[in-house]
Amino acid sequence: MNIILTNHARFELKIRNISEEDVKFAVRNPQQKLPSKKGRVIIQNKYYDKIENKEMLLRIIGFERGDSFEVITVYKTSKIKKYWKKGE
């Protein structure tokens, strides 16, 4: 799968201290894949953040286009219960 990072996504990676490798791994191996507004897709993966020293949720929002995924934005949150969809 070809993963395209927009300039905005690259900016968010830098200020939020998220690695490009973590994003690519999550897109290729999503734990959850949810529909969003405007035809977007939300990819979610739980992981242990060594910097925050706790379990976090990586959320990636983008578009699927054939064999490509365009990442619009990405962020991590500790509010796993808020975003995680049970049974998915």
HELIX and SHEET records of a PDB file:
HELIX    1   1 ASN A    7  ILE A   15  1                                   9    
HELIX    2   2 GLU A   20  ARG A   28  1                                   9    
HELIX    3   3 LYS A   37  GLY A   39  5                                   3    
HELIX    4   4 ILE A   80  TYR A   83  1                                   4    
SHEET    1   A 5 ASN A   2  LEU A   5  0                                        
SHEET    2   A 5 SER A  68  THR A  77  1                                        
SHEET    3   A 5 LYS A  54  ARG A  65 -1                                        
SHEET    4   A 5 VAL A  41  ASP A  49 -1                                        
SHEET    5   A 5 GLN A  32  PRO A  35 -1                                        
END                                                                             
